[in-house]
Amino acid sequence: MKLEQFYYVREILQTKSITIASENLHVTQSAISQSITSLEKEVGIPLFHRSRQGTIPTEEGKTILYKILEILNKMDELNLEMQSIQSSYKGEINIATIPSIFMTFLPGILSRFQKDYPHIKVNIHEMENLETLNALQHEKIDMGFIALFHDSNKKFNNQISFRPMQINGAFSAIVPKNSKLALKKFLTVQDIQDEYFILYDSQFYHEMMEEFQLEISELKVIFKTTNTEVIKRSVLEGIGISILSDLMLKNDPYMDSGEIIAVPFQFQWNNQIEFGTIHKQNSAHLRIIQKFLEYV
């Protein structure tokens, strides 16, 4: 049984006509007829008698039709209760996010949350980790999405709560498809020490590159930018190679088309990332934050 069949039943009972029911529900007559016939086969008895005078319940079908109406009435009550709960959530929250979360997971989270809680205004601010932590401590934002290295000790003060997300990531080199590096399953120090680099210009990446340069004595950096599209386009054109997190390459058209290739590193270097959210435990908007986190 499908819920849509129950709605068809209710409309037919109210209008006594499949034709009018189809017009009211904006569904074709044949679709409604087939759906009702399927329901009748499932319950094993005819539910309606169809004639020129209209579509009316059969005697043997009345009990089942009554139960269907009871279910729909309970559904209506549930929807009203949910709307009442959702309308009680009102206000505004400010959320900071790193770019990789912003361009991948956050749009879907926001869409679902705003659909369910339209009375809550959500303001998004793109920030790096340190900016987010500073803004949170000074109460300029209510919560933030951040990235940490796996070996970081996650030392926040007692007022800040860190909540890990169910996603992890790592850094890979991205190279053009016609590069000899694209043929390798992984890259060693020797493979890339003579390559030119185009780097993502953020504090988190600077910290990562400090670790990276312990393995690579001197990087040949052509330029740095925060525009990932410029980075990927430059790699595609063979200007240099780059290093990006696999999250930033998620559903990427250049990757999907095979124009650029991501190749993992093999040498000893911490490139594992953990993503999560932070917020103050005594936030004035804690109730809204906790509700938002249900969608993360």
N, C-alpha and C positions, 0 to 999 in steps of 0.2 A: 504493500500500500504506500501511496505517496501523498504528501500533504496537499499537493496541488489538486489531487482528485477530490479531496474533502471540500476544497473551496469551490470546485465545479458543482459538487452536490448541493452545497448551500445556495449557490446562485440559482440553480435550477429549481430548487424548492421555493425560493422567493419569487421567481418570475414565471414558473411553470412552463418555461420555454427554453430549449437549447439555443434557438436563434437569438433570443434577447440576452441570454446568459453569455453567449459568445461576443455579442456587441459590448456588453458591460465590462467583460473581462479582457477584451481586445485579444481574443483567441479564436481561431477558426472553428466553425461548427464541427468539422470532421475531427479536429483534435480533441474537442470535448467529447464527442460521441465515442471515439475510440478509447478515450481514457475511462469513461463510464462503463463501457463494455468490458474493458480489462478488469475493472474493479468488480463488476458483477461475476465474472468468471472466477475471480479470486475468492469471493465470499460464497459462491456456489448457488446464488439465487438472483433472479431479476430484481433490481431495485426500483426501476421506473417502468411505467406503461406509457408507450409513445403512441399518440394518435393525433388526428387533425385538431382535436380540442385542446391539445397541449401535452406536456410531459408531467405525469403525476405519479406519486409513490405507489408501489404495489403493496398489498396487505402484508405479504411475507417480508417485504423490505423495510417496513416502517420502524421496526425495532433497531435495525442496524443504522438507518438514517438518523434516528434519534440519538444514538450513541455518537455518530459522527458530529452532529451539531453540538453535543456536550463537549467533545474534544476541542472543537473550534472555539467555543465559548471560553474554555479554560485557556486556550492559546491567546485569545483576546485579552483576558485578565492578566496573563503573564506579560504580554507586551506592554500593557498599561503600567504594570508594576515596574518593568524595566525602564520605561520612559520616565517614570517618577523618580527612580533612583538616579538615572543619568542627568536629569534636569537639576538635581540637587548639587551636582558638581559644577561649580561656576568659578570663574576667576581667570588667572593668567600665570603662566610660568615661562621662565627664560631658560633655554637649554643651549649649552655649548657643545660643539661636536668637532672632531677631527675630520679632515676632508674625506678620508677613505670610508668612514661610516656614513658621511653625508651623501656620498655619491652611490652608495650601495643599499644598505639596510634601512636608513632613516626615512626615505620617502614612503616606503610601504608601511612602516610603523606609524608615521604621521597620518597617512590616509585612513588607516583602520581606526586610530584613536579619535580623529576629528569626526569621523562618521558616527561614532558611538557617543561622543561627548562634544557636541557642537557649541556648547556654551563656555568651553574653556579655550582661551586664546593662547596659542603656543608661539613663542618668539624663538627663532633659531639664530645662533651666532656661531660662525665658523672660527675656531680658535685652535691653537696648539695646546699640548698638555700643560705646560707651565702657565700659560695664559688662563687656561680653564681653572686650574687649581687656585691661582691668585684671585680670579674673578669670583670663585665660589667662597673663598675665605672672606672677601670683602662684600659678599652678598649682592653681587651684580648679576649673578645667575643663580638658578635654583638647583640645577644638576648639569652634569656633563658626560660626554662620551670620550674616553681616553684610550690610549694604547700603552702597554708596558712590555718591557722585555721579560721573558719568563724567569730570569734569575734575579729580577728586581725584588727587593724585600717589601715592596708595597707599604712603606712607612707613611701613613697619614696620621694626623692627630686624632684624638679620641672622638672628636665631633664629626669626623667625616667617615661615611660608610662607602666602602668599595664593593661593588656587586659585579662579579665576572659574567660576561656574556658567553653563550654557548658557541662561540666562534674563536678560532685561533688562526694564526697566519705565520708566514715566513717571508723572507726576502729572496728574490730571484733576480738573476740578470735577464734583461730583455735585449734581444739581438734581432737584426733583420733576418728574414727567411733565407737569404742567399749567403749569409755569413757561415764561415766554416765552424763557428761556435754553435750554430743551430743544430749541427749534426751530433753534438755530444749529449750524453745523458746527464752529465754534471760537469761543473767547471772547477779546475784547480787554480792555485795561485799562478802557476806558470802559464795557464791558458789566457789569463786576462791582464797580466802585468804590463803588457805593451799596448793595451787598448786605450782609446780615448773615451772619456766618460762625460755624460750629460746627467747632472744630478738634480734630484728633487730638493728644493731649498726650504727645509723646515728644521726646527730645533731638534725634533725627534730623529730626523735623518742625520743631522750633524752628529748626534750622540752615537748613532749606529755606525757612521762612517769613521769615527774615532777608533772604534773596535776593529772595523774593517781594515784600517790602515796599519794596524799592528801586524797584519798578514801581508798587505801590499805596501811596500816601503814608500812608494810615491805614485799618487794618482795623476794621470794626465787629464785634467778637467777642462773641457771646452767652455762650458757655461753651466750656470745653475738657474732654475726657474721653479715657481710653484704651479706652473701650468702643465698638468700632466698630458694634455693634448699636444702641446709643443714638444714635450719629451718624446712621446711615442711617435710623432710624425718625424722628428729628427732621427730617431733610431731607424725608422722605416726607410728613410732616405740614405742611410749609411753614414751619417755624420759621426756617430759614436754609439756606444752601448750605454745602458743605464741600469739602475737597481731600483725596483719597486716591490712593494708588498703584494702578495698574491690577491689580497682583498681589493687592491686598487686595479687589478686586472680582471676582476670578476665581471663576466658578461661583456668584456671589451670587444668591440667590432674588429679591431686590428688582430687581436688574438684569435677570435673565432674564425676569421678569414684566412689565418695562417700567414699574414703579412709580417707579423713579428712573433718571435718565439721566446717563451720563458724557460730558462735553464737554471736548475738549482745549483747551489754551491756544495762542494764536498769538504773543503778544509775546515779546520776547527775555528768556528766563529759563531758567536751567539746571534742568530738571526730569527729566533722564535719570538712571536709576538702574542700577547694576550690582550684582548679587548674587554672593556667593562665600563660601568657607569659609576659616578661618584655623586654624592649629595650629602648635605648636612643632616645629621640625625635629629636636630631640633629645628629644622626648617619650618617657617611659617606656612609653607605650602606642601607640607609632608603628605597630607592626604591625597592631593592631586599627583604628587610625584609617585607615590606608591601605586596609584591607579595607572599612571603612564607606564610604569615599569612592568605591569602585567602584559603589556603589548611588545616588550622588548625580547 
